[in-house]
Amino acid sequence: MTDVAKWAEHLLEAEAERRAVPPITDAEPGITVDEGYEIQDELVRRRVTRGETVVGAKLGLTSRAKQEAMGVDEPVYGVLTDAMLLAAEQPLAIGGLIHPRAEPEIVFILAEDLAGPGVTLHDVLDATAAVCGGLEVIDSRYEDFRFTLPDVVADNTSAARFVLGPRSTVADFDLSLVGCVLEVDGVPWETAAGAAVLGHPAEAVAR
């Protein structure tokens, strides 16, 4: 039986010490995704106990290509807390992270809770107060970003920091057609459209 408390503490210590560690499955190759979520739940519980507040959720594996590569048919999720939020003008102190990477996101700010099963894309849009562009900084606690699906779930899907841009309403855009350009020092690095997220970003939230 997986020692949930031990592994949650192990990952929190790795984060606090800015020290990459081997994936859990190196020691316990039989760990399941459900057990990964149990570790994540305990990790988040400890964050809340030390004063952090849960402010949202993050999704991973939202593209078909990534799902096929990992052998899954739905996104995975992690938890965001207020300690991870940066103001848009606030510099990121990368010395406090292990090996950060940046990912652009489409962010949904909900006016009401959603609960499944049976939540649809239209339910998500109806419940959405605003949308905005965001930038997520992920920071896997595992060495060389090497992990299996249960590992990354346990590690709260590599959650580290996030930034939110100006808000708009869902009526302002067709989110499946919204384009994104990620620039590095003013130079375009990657481009994508909202449809890359399961055909429509709200579909990922509904899952």
Secondary structure as UniProt FT lines:
FT   HELIX           4..16
FT   TURN            17..18
FT   HELIX           24..27
FT   TURN            29..30
FT   HELIX           33..49
FT   TURN            50..51
FT   STRAND          54..60
FT   HELIX           64..70
FT   STRAND          76..81
FT   HELIX           82..84
FT   STRAND          85..86
FT   TURN            88..89
FT   HELIX           94..96
FT   STRAND          101..110
FT   HELIX           121..127
FT   STRAND          128..138
FT   HELIX           143..145
FT   HELIX           149..154
FT   HELIX           156..158
FT   STRAND          159..168
FT   HELIX           170..172
FT   TURN            175..177
FT   STRAND          179..184
FT   TURN            185..186
FT   STRAND          187..193
FT   HELIX           194..196
FT   TURN            197..199
FT   HELIX           201..206
//
